[in-house]
Amino acid sequence: MPGPRNQKKKRKSQVKPPPKPVSPRPESFSDVNTTECADRSASVPHPLHSPIGAFSQVQEELDVHNTEHEAHDGLVPQTPYIHDPGNGPRVRDTRAFLYSYFAQPPGLNDPLCAEFAQEEVCQMLCTVLPEETALILWYNKSRVTGRICPACQRLYRLGDHLPTHMQEEEAYTSKENSPIELSLEQEISGLCSPVCFILASFNYPGAIKSTWGRMADELSSETWELLNSPGEGHGDKGLGLLLKMTRLEDLGLAQLCLPEIDFDSGYDSDPSQTRSHISDQERHAEKRVQLARSYTTA
């Protein structure tokens, strides 16, 4: 049987107002832009190919970028041509060193150094020796006291007390007990230590002791035969040839460049020239010994 509560619910459902009409949503700013872009893209057709002018512009920009990149490469610091591993400076790039501030200028006041300082002498040495070895030899012969060791590339001056390569050298090459042959060899070839001299004469082991610190006029015929032999065939970057060349006052360039001429033939026919030649050799040998002693006692 329906009560008063059910009638009240029925009356509320009948009096319920109708739903409000939904107003249309306004177009947003993004929708307007999308519509305009769509209309614009539909009205203007895209080209099928890129214009040639744009490609040229890109190519020019790439060229400019490459030029700037090369310019930046030039700003990158070069590998140093001198470095110090801990026991004295070494020359890494001899040609760069020769044009640097650190290279000692040629000894133009010394007649022998002035002769070797000529560019033609350097060119001749480069024809018979590897370039690095030839430049080092040219530097050593054209400078009064500046030296580069051909074996270890140590940079030094005559008279310097040099650090040893090995501990065993210290007692033998100390300033108090330094042998005269060491100073003589530094002046003759630039080889700075006994170890470097042994390395240079490695192909001629029988001539090591008899050649160290001596010039050609002080060598026996047996020693010359050993030096002129083919050797043991070890690659030495021209050090063996440098060892032989530096025994001669003119590095043997006269015989190398003009082998058909006998430069010593006049001495056999004229005894006075022979005596003069021997006395010159003796004076040169005495001068070398005095100079070497002055370096060791300085």
C-alpha atoms as a printed R data frame, in Angstrom:
    type eleno elety resid chain resno       x      y       z
1   ATOM     1    CA   MET     A     1   0.000  0.000   0.000
2   ATOM     2    CA   PRO     A     2   1.660  3.281  -1.053
3   ATOM     3    CA   GLY     A     3   2.484  5.621   1.786
4   ATOM     4    CA   PRO     A     4   3.135  9.382   1.845
5   ATOM     5    CA   ARG     A     5   6.949  8.981   1.193
6   ATOM     6    CA   ASN     A     6   6.433  7.252  -2.144
7   ATOM     7    CA   GLN     A     7   4.098  9.974  -3.356
8   ATOM     8    CA   LYS     A     8   6.651 12.668  -2.485
9   ATOM     9    CA   LYS     A     9   9.374 10.930  -4.605
10  ATOM    10    CA   LYS     A    10   6.975 10.610  -7.491
11  ATOM    11    CA   ARG     A    11   6.174 14.317  -7.341
12  ATOM    12    CA   LYS     A    12   9.897 15.308  -7.393
13  ATOM    13    CA   SER     A    13  10.606 13.227 -10.471
14  ATOM    14    CA   GLN     A    14   7.765 14.911 -12.305
15  ATOM    15    CA   VAL     A    15   8.861 18.476 -11.372
16  ATOM    16    CA   LYS     A    16  12.588 17.923 -12.483
17  ATOM    17    CA   PRO     A    17  13.653 20.732 -14.903
18  ATOM    18    CA   PRO     A    18  14.826 19.899 -18.444
19  ATOM    19    CA   PRO     A    19  18.638 19.772 -19.099
20  ATOM    20    CA   LYS     A    20  20.408 22.963 -20.233
21  ATOM    21    CA   PRO     A    21  21.508 23.157 -23.860
22  ATOM    22    CA   VAL     A    22  25.319 22.706 -24.343
23  ATOM    23    CA   SER     A    23  26.933 25.771 -25.872
24  ATOM    24    CA   PRO     A    24  29.486 25.152 -28.654
25  ATOM    25    CA   ARG     A    25  33.210 25.199 -27.506
26  ATOM    26    CA   PRO     A    26  35.089 28.254 -28.765
27  ATOM    27    CA   GLU     A    27  38.000 27.611 -31.029
28  ATOM    28    CA   SER     A    28  41.362 27.911 -29.299
29  ATOM    29    CA   PHE     A    29  44.354 29.859 -30.591
30  ATOM    30    CA   SER     A    30  46.178 26.663 -31.533
31  ATOM    31    CA   ASP     A    31  43.201 25.426 -33.555
32  ATOM    32    CA   VAL     A    32  43.069 28.695 -35.437
33  ATOM    33    CA   ASN     A    33  46.791 28.491 -36.234
34  ATOM    34    CA   THR     A    34  46.494 24.874 -37.309
35  ATOM    35    CA   THR     A    35  43.588 25.715 -39.597
36  ATOM    36    CA   GLU     A    36  45.380 28.692 -41.092
37  ATOM    37    CA   CYS     A    37  48.571 26.649 -41.652
38  ATOM    38    CA   ALA     A    38  46.565 23.860 -43.261
39  ATOM    39    CA   ASP     A    39  44.796 26.317 -45.562
40  ATOM    40    CA   ARG     A    40  48.078 28.026 -46.415
41  ATOM    41    CA   SER     A    41  49.883 24.741 -47.103
42  ATOM    42    CA   ALA     A    42  47.009 23.591 -49.269
43  ATOM    43    CA   SER     A    43  47.109 26.791 -51.305
44  ATOM    44    CA   VAL     A    44  50.945 26.934 -51.763
45  ATOM    45    CA   PRO     A    45  52.440 23.754 -53.297
46  ATOM    46    CA   HIS     A    46  55.913 22.584 -52.063
47  ATOM    47    CA   PRO     A    47  58.742 22.473 -54.634
48  ATOM    48    CA   LEU     A    48  59.801 18.993 -55.667
49  ATOM    49    CA   HIS     A    49  63.567 19.778 -55.615
50  ATOM    50    CA   SER     A    50  65.832 21.968 -53.439
51  ATOM    51    CA   PRO     A    51  66.845 25.204 -55.133
52  ATOM    52    CA   ILE     A    52  70.369 25.310 -56.538
53  ATOM    53    CA   GLY     A    53  71.079 28.533 -54.661
54  ATOM    54    CA   ALA     A    54  70.573 26.833 -51.314
55  ATOM    55    CA   PHE     A    55  73.068 24.083 -52.208
56  ATOM    56    CA   SER     A    56  75.619 26.685 -53.224
57  ATOM    57    CA   GLN     A    57  75.141 28.501 -49.938
58  ATOM    58    CA   VAL     A    58  75.654 25.276 -47.962
59  ATOM    59    CA   GLN     A    59  78.776 24.513 -49.978
60  ATOM    60    CA   GLU     A    60  80.150 27.963 -49.203
61  ATOM    61    CA   GLU     A    61  79.418 27.491 -45.510
62  ATOM    62    CA   LEU     A    62  81.253 24.139 -45.568
63  ATOM    63    CA   ASP     A    63  84.241 25.748 -47.239
64  ATOM    64    CA   VAL     A    64  84.298 28.482 -44.594
65  ATOM    65    CA   HIS     A    65  84.072 25.838 -41.864
66  ATOM    66    CA   ASN     A    66  86.957 23.874 -43.347
67  ATOM    67    CA   THR     A    67  89.053 27.030 -43.566
68  ATOM    68    CA   GLU     A    68  88.319 27.873 -39.940
69  ATOM    69    CA   HIS     A    69  89.135 24.271 -38.954
70  ATOM    70    CA   GLU     A    70  92.494 24.480 -40.706
71  ATOM    71    CA   ALA     A    71  93.160 27.772 -38.953
72  ATOM    72    CA   HIS     A    72  92.403 26.161 -35.600
73  ATOM    73    CA   ASP     A    73  94.762 23.286 -36.492
74  ATOM    74    CA   GLY     A    74  97.519 25.832 -36.932
75  ATOM    75    CA   LEU     A    75  96.925 27.062 -33.402
76  ATOM    76    CA   VAL     A    76  97.480 23.601 -31.914
77  ATOM    77    CA   PRO     A    77 100.956 23.545 -30.298
78  ATOM    78    CA   GLN     A    78 103.567 21.536 -32.168
79  ATOM    79    CA   THR     A    79 105.556 18.696 -30.622
80  ATOM    80    CA   PRO     A    80 108.549 20.279 -28.822
81  ATOM    81    CA   TYR     A    81 111.853 19.774 -30.636
82  ATOM    82    CA   ILE     A    82 113.758 19.674 -27.314
83  ATOM    83    CA   HIS     A    83 112.827 17.537 -24.320
84  ATOM    84    CA   ASP     A    84 114.560 16.453 -21.124
85  ATOM    85    CA   PRO     A    85 114.054 12.820 -20.027
86  ATOM    86    CA   GLY     A    86 115.823 13.543 -16.744
87  ATOM    87    CA   ASN     A    87 119.519 13.308 -17.617
88  ATOM    88    CA   GLY     A    88 119.960 16.251 -19.965
89  ATOM    89    CA   PRO     A    89 118.118 17.906 -22.873
90  ATOM    90    CA   ARG     A    90 117.626 15.933 -26.090
91  ATOM    91    CA   VAL     A    91 116.963 17.226 -29.607
92  ATOM    92    CA   ARG     A    92 113.898 15.587 -31.162
93  ATOM    93    CA   ASP     A    93 113.791 17.541 -34.434
94  ATOM    94    CA   THR     A    94 117.233 18.658 -35.591
95  ATOM    95    CA   ARG     A    95 116.026 20.792 -38.501
96  ATOM    96    CA   ALA     A    96 113.596 22.713 -36.277
97  ATOM    97    CA   PHE     A    97 116.326 23.098 -33.658
98  ATOM    98    CA   LEU     A    98 118.782 24.594 -36.164
99  ATOM    99    CA   TYR     A    99 116.328 27.437 -36.885
100 ATOM   100    CA   SER     A   100 115.592 28.038 -33.201
101 ATOM   101    CA   TYR     A   101 116.999 30.442 -30.641
102 ATOM   102    CA   PHE     A   102 118.675 27.584 -28.751
103 ATOM   103    CA   ALA     A   103 121.071 26.650 -31.573
104 ATOM   104    CA   GLN     A   104 124.563 28.043 -31.203
105 ATOM   105    CA   PRO     A   105 125.468 30.228 -34.203
106 ATOM   106    CA   PRO     A   106 128.228 29.012 -36.544
107 ATOM   107    CA   GLY     A   107 131.767 29.828 -35.458
108 ATOM   108    CA   LEU     A   108 132.624 32.127 -38.356
109 ATOM   109    CA   ASN     A   109 135.751 33.382 -36.563
110 ATOM   110    CA   ASP     A   110 137.186 29.861 -36.599
111 ATOM   111    CA   PRO     A   111 138.478 29.049 -40.119
112 ATOM   112    CA   LEU     A   112 137.546 25.350 -39.960
113 ATOM   113    CA   CYS     A   113 134.069 26.008 -38.530
114 ATOM   114    CA   ALA     A   114 133.482 28.704 -41.145
115 ATOM   115    CA   GLU     A   115 134.315 26.237 -43.927
116 ATOM   116    CA   PHE     A   116 131.895 23.640 -42.589
117 ATOM   117    CA   ALA     A   117 129.176 26.265 -42.000
118 ATOM   118    CA   GLN     A   118 128.575 26.624 -45.745
119 ATOM   119    CA   GLU     A   119 125.227 25.331 -46.977
120 ATOM   120    CA   GLU     A   120 126.918 23.298 -49.718
121 ATOM   121    CA   VAL     A   121 128.724 21.214 -47.092
122 ATOM   122    CA   CYS     A   122 125.412 20.416 -45.417
123 ATOM   123    CA   GLN     A   123 123.942 19.367 -48.765
124 ATOM   124    CA   MET     A   124 126.902 17.080 -49.475
125 ATOM   125    CA   LEU     A   125 126.576 15.431 -46.068
126 ATOM   126    CA   CYS     A   126 122.884 14.788 -46.722
127 ATOM   127    CA   THR     A   127 123.811 12.840 -49.860
128 ATOM   128    CA   VAL     A   128 125.941 10.306 -47.958
129 ATOM   129    CA   LEU     A   129 124.232 10.155 -44.534
130 ATOM   130    CA   PRO     A   130 120.638  9.978 -43.296
131 ATOM   131    CA   GLU     A   131 119.262 13.505 -42.986
132 ATOM   132    CA   GLU     A   132 119.077 13.576 -39.186
133 ATOM   133    CA   THR     A   133 122.635 12.264 -38.804
134 ATOM   134    CA   ALA     A   134 123.928 14.616 -41.507
135 ATOM   135    CA   LEU     A   135 122.389 17.692 -39.863
136 ATOM   136    CA   ILE     A   136 123.844 16.726 -36.484
137 ATOM   137    CA   LEU     A   137 127.313 16.235 -37.990
138 ATOM   138    CA   TRP     A   138 127.064 19.550 -39.840
139 ATOM   139    CA   TYR     A   139 126.064 21.337 -36.628
140 ATOM   140    CA   ASN     A   140 128.904 19.775 -34.633
141 ATOM   141    CA   LYS     A   141 131.587 20.649 -37.198
142 ATOM   142    CA   SER     A   142 130.394 24.222 -37.799
143 ATOM   143    CA   ARG     A   143 130.086 25.213 -34.108
144 ATOM   144    CA   VAL     A   144 132.992 25.947 -31.800
145 ATOM   145    CA   THR     A   145 131.623 24.395 -28.605
146 ATOM   146    CA   GLY     A   146 127.984 23.502 -29.345
147 ATOM   147    CA   ARG     A   147 127.363 19.773 -29.775
148 ATOM   148    CA   ILE     A   148 124.519 17.305 -30.370
149 ATOM   149    CA   CYS     A   149 125.387 13.685 -29.674
150 ATOM   150    CA   PRO     A   150 124.708 11.687 -32.869
151 ATOM   151    CA   ALA     A   151 123.781  8.592 -30.838
152 ATOM   152    CA   CYS     A   152 121.492  9.887 -28.055
153 ATOM   153    CA   GLN     A   153 120.760 13.432 -29.402
154 ATOM   154    CA   ARG     A   154 121.936 15.002 -26.134
155 ATOM   155    CA   LEU     A   155 122.403 18.780 -26.400
156 ATOM   156    CA   TYR     A   156 125.517 20.074 -24.643
157 ATOM   157    CA   ARG     A   157 128.617 22.235 -24.906
158 ATOM   158    CA   LEU     A   158 132.231 21.167 -24.788
159 ATOM   159    CA   GLY     A   159 133.425 21.243 -21.196
160 ATOM   160    CA   ASP     A   160 130.026 20.447 -19.655
161 ATOM   161    CA   HIS     A   161 129.926 17.750 -16.983
162 ATOM   162    CA   LEU     A   162 127.188 15.506 -18.366
163 ATOM   163    CA   PRO     A   163 124.909 13.144 -16.432
164 ATOM   164    CA   THR     A   164 125.720  9.504 -17.097
165 ATOM   165    CA   HIS     A   165 123.502  7.066 -18.975
166 ATOM   166    CA   MET     A   166 124.329  4.241 -16.567
167 ATOM   167    CA   GLN     A   167 125.418  4.119 -12.942
168 ATOM   168    CA   GLU     A   168 128.527  2.158 -13.919
169 ATOM   169    CA   GLU     A   169 129.795  5.214 -15.823
170 ATOM   170    CA   GLU     A   170 129.889  7.520 -12.807
171 ATOM   171    CA   ALA     A   171 133.226  6.349 -11.384
172 ATOM   172    CA   TYR     A   172 134.814  6.195 -14.846
173 ATOM   173    CA   THR     A   173 133.603  9.519 -16.272
174 ATOM   174    CA   SER     A   174 133.562 11.727 -13.165
175 ATOM   175    CA   LYS     A   175 135.078 15.168 -13.531
176 ATOM   176    CA   GLU     A   176 138.160 14.149 -11.533
177 ATOM   177    CA   ASN     A   177 138.774 10.862 -13.388
178 ATOM   178    CA   SER     A   178 137.430 11.738 -16.830
179 ATOM   179    CA   PRO     A   179 139.723 10.233 -19.504
180 ATOM   180    CA   ILE     A   180 141.253 12.560 -22.063
181 ATOM   181    CA   GLU     A   181 139.787 10.395 -24.856
182 ATOM   182    CA   LEU     A   182 136.257 11.345 -23.791
183 ATOM   183    CA   SER     A   183 136.884 15.072 -24.251
184 ATOM   184    CA   LEU     A   184 138.724 14.467 -27.515
185 ATOM   185    CA   GLU     A   185 135.881 12.361 -28.895
186 ATOM   186    CA   GLN     A   186 133.310 14.978 -27.924
187 ATOM   187    CA   GLU     A   187 135.247 17.527 -29.945
188 ATOM   188    CA   ILE     A   188 135.880 15.187 -32.898
189 ATOM   189    CA   SER     A   189 132.465 13.587 -33.445
190 ATOM   190    CA   GLY     A   190 130.156 14.902 -30.724
191 ATOM   191    CA   LEU     A   191 129.612 11.424 -29.218
192 ATOM   192    CA   CYS     A   192 129.053 12.427 -25.614
193 ATOM   193    CA   SER     A   193 129.847  9.282 -23.594
194 ATOM   194    CA   PRO     A   194 131.604  5.907 -23.783
195 ATOM   195    CA   VAL     A   195 128.216  4.218 -24.160
196 ATOM   196    CA   CYS     A   196 127.353  6.375 -27.181
197 ATOM   197    CA   PHE     A   197 130.760  5.720 -28.750
198 ATOM   198    CA   ILE     A   198 130.322  1.956 -28.321
199 ATOM   199    CA   LEU     A   199 126.880  2.259 -29.917
200 ATOM   200    CA   ALA     A   200 128.330  4.127 -32.907
201 ATOM   201    CA   SER     A   201 131.167  1.601 -33.365
202 ATOM   202    CA   PHE     A   202 128.997 -1.446 -32.692
203 ATOM   203    CA   ASN     A   203 129.624 -2.814 -36.189
204 ATOM   204    CA   TYR     A   204 133.404 -2.642 -35.610
205 ATOM   205    CA   PRO     A   205 133.954 -4.123 -32.123
206 ATOM   206    CA   GLY     A   206 137.648 -4.756 -32.759
207 ATOM   207    CA   ALA     A   207 138.306 -1.056 -33.403
208 ATOM   208    CA   ILE     A   208 136.491  0.457 -30.428
209 ATOM   209    CA   LYS     A   209 139.455  0.882 -28.099
210 ATOM   210    CA   SER     A   210 141.948  1.943 -30.768
211 ATOM   211    CA   THR     A   211 139.609  4.535 -32.356
212 ATOM   212    CA   TRP     A   212 138.186  6.343 -29.327
213 ATOM   213    CA   GLY     A   213 139.403  9.945 -29.218
214 ATOM   214    CA   ARG     A   214 141.806  9.525 -32.148
215 ATOM   215    CA   MET     A   215 142.057 11.050 -35.610
216 ATOM   216    CA   ALA     A   216 143.173  9.348 -38.819
217 ATOM   217    CA   ASP     A   217 146.875 10.142 -38.383
218 ATOM   218    CA   GLU     A   218 146.801  8.424 -34.972
219 ATOM   219    CA   LEU     A   219 145.184  5.190 -36.191
220 ATOM   220    CA   SER     A   220 147.134  2.130 -37.239
221 ATOM   221    CA   SER     A   221 146.649  0.443 -40.589
222 ATOM   222    CA   GLU     A   222 145.021 -2.519 -38.828
223 ATOM   223    CA   THR     A   223 142.435 -0.210 -37.260
224 ATOM   224    CA   TRP     A   224 141.667  1.350 -40.644
225 ATOM   225    CA   GLU     A   225 141.219 -2.087 -42.156
226 ATOM   226    CA   LEU     A   226 138.675 -2.897 -39.449
227 ATOM   227    CA   LEU     A   227 136.840  0.387 -40.032
228 ATOM   228    CA   ASN     A   228 136.802 -0.139 -43.798
229 ATOM   229    CA   SER     A   229 135.481 -3.688 -43.505
230 ATOM   230    CA   PRO     A   230 131.772 -4.384 -44.192
231 ATOM   231    CA   GLY     A   231 131.158 -4.675 -40.453
232 ATOM   232    CA   GLU     A   232 128.629 -6.916 -38.792
233 ATOM   233    CA   GLY     A   233 125.648 -5.498 -40.675
234 ATOM   234    CA   HIS     A   234 123.722 -3.971 -37.778
235 ATOM   235    CA   GLY     A   235 121.550 -1.004 -38.714
236 ATOM   236    CA   ASP     A   236 123.087  2.062 -37.081
237 ATOM   237    CA   LYS     A   237 121.439  5.022 -38.917
238 ATOM   238    CA   GLY     A   238 124.770  6.021 -40.438
239 ATOM   239    CA   LEU     A   239 126.667  6.156 -37.128
240 ATOM   240    CA   GLY     A   240 129.387  3.805 -38.375
241 ATOM   241    CA   LEU     A   241 130.011  5.985 -41.432
242 ATOM   242    CA   LEU     A   242 129.945  9.107 -39.249
243 ATOM   243    CA   LEU     A   243 132.554  7.490 -37.002
244 ATOM   244    CA   LYS     A   244 134.880  6.970 -39.963
245 ATOM   245    CA   MET     A   245 134.223 10.380 -41.538
246 ATOM   246    CA   THR     A   246 134.979 12.295 -38.348
247 ATOM   247    CA   ARG     A   247 138.459 10.723 -38.144
248 ATOM   248    CA   LEU     A   248 139.371 12.892 -41.169
249 ATOM   249    CA   GLU     A   249 139.920 16.647 -40.975
250 ATOM   250    CA   ASP     A   250 137.695 17.291 -44.019
251 ATOM   251    CA   LEU     A   251 135.281 14.424 -43.190
252 ATOM   252    CA   GLY     A   252 136.527 12.690 -46.330
253 ATOM   253    CA   LEU     A   253 134.267 14.852 -48.501
254 ATOM   254    CA   ALA     A   254 137.047 15.371 -51.038
255 ATOM   255    CA   GLN     A   255 137.389 11.612 -51.602
256 ATOM   256    CA   LEU     A   256 133.616 11.107 -51.570
257 ATOM   257    CA   CYS     A   257 132.857 13.847 -54.082
258 ATOM   258    CA   LEU     A   258 135.986 13.491 -56.261
259 ATOM   259    CA   PRO     A   259 137.093  9.853 -55.974
260 ATOM   260    CA   GLU     A   260 139.115  9.974 -59.212
261 ATOM   261    CA   ILE     A   261 141.624 12.469 -57.740
262 ATOM   262    CA   ASP     A   262 144.455 11.266 -55.502
263 ATOM   263    CA   PHE     A   263 144.845 14.110 -53.029
264 ATOM   264    CA   ASP     A   264 147.867 12.512 -51.290
265 ATOM   265    CA   SER     A   265 149.920 11.826 -54.422
266 ATOM   266    CA   GLY     A   266 151.968 15.032 -54.117
267 ATOM   267    CA   TYR     A   267 153.351 14.055 -50.740
268 ATOM   268    CA   ASP     A   268 155.112 10.983 -52.118
269 ATOM   269    CA   SER     A   269 156.949 12.919 -54.812
270 ATOM   270    CA   ASP     A   270 158.032 15.869 -52.663
271 ATOM   271    CA   PRO     A   271 159.709 15.004 -49.316
272 ATOM   272    CA   SER     A   272 159.423 18.600 -48.089
273 ATOM   273    CA   GLN     A   273 155.646 18.456 -48.530
274 ATOM   274    CA   THR     A   274 155.596 15.141 -46.665
275 ATOM   275    CA   ARG     A   275 157.474 16.630 -43.699
276 ATOM   276    CA   SER     A   276 155.236 19.700 -43.773
277 ATOM   277    CA   HIS     A   277 152.135 17.503 -43.840
278 ATOM   278    CA   ILE     A   278 153.371 15.414 -40.891
279 ATOM   279    CA   SER     A   279 154.238 18.529 -38.871
280 ATOM   280    CA   ASP     A   280 150.756 19.942 -39.551
281 ATOM   281    CA   GLN     A   281 149.210 16.716 -38.301
282 ATOM   282    CA   GLU     A   282 151.344 16.821 -35.161
283 ATOM   283    CA   ARG     A   283 150.349 20.429 -34.493
284 ATOM   284    CA   HIS     A   284 146.662 19.580 -34.945
285 ATOM   285    CA   ALA     A   285 146.967 16.600 -32.591
286 ATOM   286    CA   GLU     A   286 148.771 18.669 -29.957
287 ATOM   287    CA   LYS     A   287 146.174 21.427 -30.254
288 ATOM   288    CA   ARG     A   288 143.323 18.936 -29.783
289 ATOM   289    CA   VAL     A   289 144.940 17.497 -26.658
290 ATOM   290    CA   GLN     A   290 145.543 20.958 -25.166
291 ATOM   291    CA   LEU     A   291 141.984 22.015 -25.933
292 ATOM   292    CA   ALA     A   292 140.541 18.836 -24.437
293 ATOM   293    CA   ARG     A   293 142.617 19.282 -21.288
294 ATOM   294    CA   SER     A   294 141.419 22.866 -20.951
295 ATOM   295    CA   TYR     A   295 137.809 21.642 -21.098
296 ATOM   296    CA   THR     A   296 138.376 18.984 -18.440
297 ATOM   297    CA   THR     A   297 140.177 21.321 -16.040
298 ATOM   298    CA   ALA     A   298 137.699 24.196 -16.448
